[in-house]
Amino acid sequence: MGFAEFVAFEAKRHAELFASHDTQEAFAAFVEKRRPVFEGR
C-alpha cells in the first residue's frame, strides 16, 4: 500500500468513525459537560 492509498484508506475510516452514533454522543456529552452514554452503535 502506497502513501496515497493509505491516505484514502484512512480518510474513509475516519468518515465511518465520525458517522457513528457513539461518536456523536461523545461530542454532545463533551459540549453538555456530562458523561457519555455509549450504545455500541
A tleap script that builds the chain and sets N, CA, C and O, in Angstrom:
source leaprc.protein.ff14SB
mol = sequence {
  NMET GLY PHE ALA GLU PHE VAL ALA PHE GLU
  ALA LYS ARG HIE ALA GLU LEU PHE ALA SER
  HIE ASP THR GLN GLU ALA PHE ALA ALA PHE
  VAL GLU LYS ARG ARG PRO VAL PHE GLU GLY
  CARG
}
set mol.1.N position { 0.858 -1.177 0.000 }
set mol.1.CA position { 0.000 0.000 0.000 }
set mol.1.C position { 0.897 1.231 0.000 }
set mol.1.O position { 1.731 1.406 0.888 }
set mol.2.N position { 0.717 2.069 -0.996 }
set mol.2.CA position { 1.488 3.296 -1.085 }
set mol.2.C position { 0.885 4.389 -0.214 }
set mol.2.O position { -0.168 4.209 0.399 }
set mol.3.N position { 1.566 5.512 -0.173 }
set mol.3.CA position { 1.127 6.621 0.673 }
set mol.3.C position { -0.259 7.129 0.261 }
set mol.3.O position { -1.115 7.349 1.118 }
set mol.4.N position { -0.481 7.312 -1.022 }
set mol.4.CA position { -1.773 7.829 -1.495 }
set mol.4.C position { -2.909 6.869 -1.148 }
set mol.4.O position { -3.990 7.295 -0.741 }
set mol.5.N position { -2.657 5.576 -1.313 }
set mol.5.CA position { -3.683 4.582 -0.964 }
set mol.5.C position { -3.957 4.590 0.530 }
set mol.5.O position { -5.103 4.458 0.959 }
set mol.6.N position { -2.904 4.745 1.321 }
set mol.6.CA position { -3.076 4.794 2.771 }
set mol.6.C position { -3.900 6.002 3.194 }
set mol.6.O position { -4.780 5.884 4.046 }
set mol.7.N position { -3.623 7.158 2.608 }
set mol.7.CA position { -4.368 8.368 2.950 }
set mol.7.C position { -5.842 8.199 2.592 }
set mol.7.O position { -6.714 8.599 3.363 }
set mol.8.N position { -6.128 7.615 1.437 }
set mol.8.CA position { -7.515 7.369 1.039 }
set mol.8.C position { -8.196 6.387 1.997 }
set mol.8.O position { -9.349 6.583 2.383 }
set mol.9.N position { -7.478 5.340 2.371 }
set mol.9.CA position { -7.998 4.354 3.320 }
set mol.9.C position { -8.313 5.012 4.665 }
set mol.9.O position { -9.383 4.800 5.235 }
set mol.10.N position { -7.373 5.808 5.160 }
set mol.10.CA position { -7.563 6.472 6.452 }
set mol.10.C position { -8.730 7.454 6.402 }
set mol.10.O position { -9.505 7.531 7.355 }
set mol.11.N position { -8.869 8.199 5.320 }
set mol.11.CA position { -9.971 9.151 5.187 }
set mol.11.C position { -11.316 8.433 5.223 }
set mol.11.O position { -12.265 8.911 5.844 }
set mol.12.N position { -11.391 7.279 4.552 }
set mol.12.CA position { -12.639 6.510 4.552 }
set mol.12.C position { -12.974 6.016 5.953 }
set mol.12.O position { -14.128 6.086 6.375 }
set mol.13.N position { -11.986 5.523 6.667 }
set mol.13.CA position { -12.221 5.021 8.029 }
set mol.13.C position { -12.612 6.146 8.984 }
set mol.13.O position { -13.459 5.944 9.854 }
set mol.14.N position { -12.018 7.309 8.839 }
set mol.14.CA position { -12.384 8.454 9.683 }
set mol.14.C position { -13.831 8.860 9.425 }
set mol.14.O position { -14.569 9.165 10.362 }
set mol.15.N position { -14.236 8.864 8.163 }
set mol.15.CA position { -15.622 9.210 7.829 }
set mol.15.C position { -16.592 8.225 8.475 }
set mol.15.O position { -17.634 8.628 8.991 }
set mol.16.N position { -16.254 6.938 8.449 }
set mol.16.CA position { -17.102 5.922 9.084 }
set mol.16.C position { -17.167 6.131 10.590 }
set mol.16.O position { -18.231 6.000 11.195 }
set mol.17.N position { -16.036 6.455 11.189 }
set mol.17.CA position { -15.980 6.662 12.631 }
set mol.17.C position { -16.845 7.846 13.044 }
set mol.17.O position { -17.644 7.740 13.975 }
set mol.18.N position { -16.691 8.964 12.362 }
set mol.18.CA position { -17.416 10.161 12.760 }
set mol.18.C position { -18.894 10.095 12.422 }
set mol.18.O position { -19.667 10.933 12.888 }
set mol.19.N position { -19.302 9.129 11.631 }
set mol.19.CA position { -20.718 8.954 11.321 }
set mol.19.C position { -21.420 8.095 12.377 }
set mol.19.O position { -22.646 7.983 12.364 }
set mol.20.N position { -20.660 7.491 13.285 }
set mol.20.CA position { -21.270 6.579 14.256 }
set mol.20.C position { -22.047 7.339 15.329 }
set mol.20.O position { -21.720 8.476 15.668 }
set mol.21.N position { -23.058 6.699 15.843 }
set mol.21.CA position { -23.886 7.274 16.893 }
set mol.21.C position { -23.056 7.540 18.151 }
set mol.21.O position { -23.226 8.577 18.793 }
set mol.22.N position { -22.174 6.627 18.504 }
set mol.22.CA position { -21.369 6.794 19.713 }
set mol.22.C position { -20.435 8.003 19.625 }
set mol.22.O position { -20.209 8.683 20.626 }
set mol.23.N position { -19.891 8.273 18.436 }
set mol.23.CA position { -19.038 9.442 18.280 }
set mol.23.C position { -19.855 10.718 18.451 }
set mol.23.O position { -19.412 11.661 19.106 }
set mol.24.N position { -21.033 10.746 17.869 }
set mol.24.CA position { -21.908 11.909 18.018 }
set mol.24.C position { -22.284 12.098 19.488 }
set mol.24.O position { -22.342 13.228 19.973 }
set mol.25.N position { -22.535 11.008 20.189 }
set mol.25.CA position { -22.851 11.066 21.619 }
set mol.25.C position { -21.668 11.609 22.408 }
set mol.25.O position { -21.850 12.400 23.334 }
set mol.26.N position { -20.462 11.192 22.052 }
set mol.26.CA position { -19.266 11.667 22.760 }
set mol.26.C position { -19.122 13.177 22.616 }
set mol.26.O position { -18.864 13.870 23.600 }
set mol.27.N position { -19.284 13.690 21.407 }
set mol.27.CA position { -19.174 15.137 21.193 }
set mol.27.C position { -20.280 15.889 21.930 }
set mol.27.O position { -20.024 16.923 22.546 }
set mol.28.N position { -21.507 15.375 21.869 }
set mol.28.CA position { -22.621 16.029 22.552 }
set mol.28.C position { -22.390 16.044 24.059 }
set mol.28.O position { -22.630 17.058 24.714 }
set mol.29.N position { -21.932 14.938 24.606 }
set mol.29.CA position { -21.676 14.863 26.049 }
set mol.29.C position { -20.578 15.841 26.451 }
set mol.29.O position { -20.667 16.475 27.503 }
set mol.30.N position { -19.559 15.965 25.635 }
set mol.30.CA position { -18.476 16.895 25.935 }
set mol.30.C position { -18.992 18.335 25.973 }
set mol.30.O position { -18.683 19.088 26.896 }
set mol.31.N position { -19.771 18.707 24.975 }
set mol.31.CA position { -20.310 20.071 24.902 }
set mol.31.C position { -21.247 20.340 26.074 }
set mol.31.O position { -21.259 21.438 26.629 }
set mol.32.N position { -22.031 19.332 26.447 }
set mol.32.CA position { -23.002 19.479 27.532 }
set mol.32.C position { -22.396 19.208 28.907 }
set mol.32.O position { -23.094 19.267 29.920 }
set mol.33.N position { -21.095 18.912 28.940 }
set mol.33.CA position { -20.354 18.649 30.185 }
set mol.33.C position { -21.025 17.555 31.025 }
set mol.33.O position { -21.329 17.735 32.204 }
set mol.34.N position { -21.239 16.426 30.366 }
set mol.34.CA position { -21.830 15.258 31.043 }
set mol.34.C position { -21.118 14.001 30.569 }
set mol.34.O position { -20.379 14.020 29.584 }
set mol.35.N position { -21.351 12.923 31.274 }
set mol.35.CA position { -20.761 11.655 30.878 }
set mol.35.C position { -21.512 11.092 29.677 }
set mol.35.O position { -22.741 11.152 29.639 }
set mol.36.N position { -20.802 10.549 28.705 }
set mol.36.CA position { -21.480 9.966 27.537 }
set mol.36.C position { -22.144 8.633 27.881 }
set mol.36.O position { -21.700 7.911 28.774 }
set mol.37.N position { -23.190 8.334 27.172 }
set mol.37.CA position { -23.878 7.052 27.306 }
set mol.37.C position { -23.706 6.336 25.962 }
set mol.37.O position { -24.423 6.618 25.002 }
set mol.38.N position { -22.755 5.416 25.907 }
set mol.38.CA position { -22.455 4.706 24.667 }
set mol.38.C position { -23.355 3.498 24.511 }
set mol.38.O position { -23.634 2.792 25.480 }
set mol.39.N position { -23.813 3.259 23.283 }
set mol.39.CA position { -24.729 2.159 22.994 }
set mol.39.C position { -24.120 1.147 22.040 }
set mol.39.O position { -24.794 0.191 21.657 }
set mol.40.N position { -22.860 1.328 21.643 }
set mol.40.CA position { -22.221 0.389 20.751 }
set mol.40.C position { -22.668 0.485 19.310 }
set mol.40.O position { -22.607 -0.497 18.570 }
set mol.41.N position { -23.119 1.666 18.901 }
set mol.41.CA position { -23.512 1.849 17.502 }
set mol.41.C position { -22.844 3.064 16.921 }
set mol.41.O position { -23.051 3.383 15.750 }
savepdb mol mol.pdb
quit
